[in-house]
Amino acid sequence: MHGSSSVLGLSPQTWTYVETVSGLLLLVTTARTAANTIGSQGIFGYGKNEKLAKYGSKNSSNWASLQALSLAIVAVTMLRNNHAAVEDLKKSLKFSDIKDHVF
């Protein structure tokens, strides 16, 4: 999916960094949410833990900001992927038109 041209003004190498940061932020924020949920409710009622339930509660505004940033980066990554999909669709339609005219 990484070509030599820029998409939305970013080079393929920059998109690699954006995707990596997006994945890491999503992983960290999801792990924190999972820890809080498992700590407070457990898994089928087992494994409740007060430390897990309160993990990150002191910096809840920072966690909320990280989660918002993560969602924004995921949205930009999805926009990039949609842009690439539209470009691929344009190419396939162009080749489809050529095929219809030739054969």
ABEGO torsion letter per residue (X at the ends): XBBABBBGGBBAAAAAAAAAAAAAAAAAAAAAAAAAAAAAAEBGGBGBBAAAAABGAAAAAAAAAAAAAAAAAAAAAAAAAAAAAAAAAAAAAAAAAAAAAAX
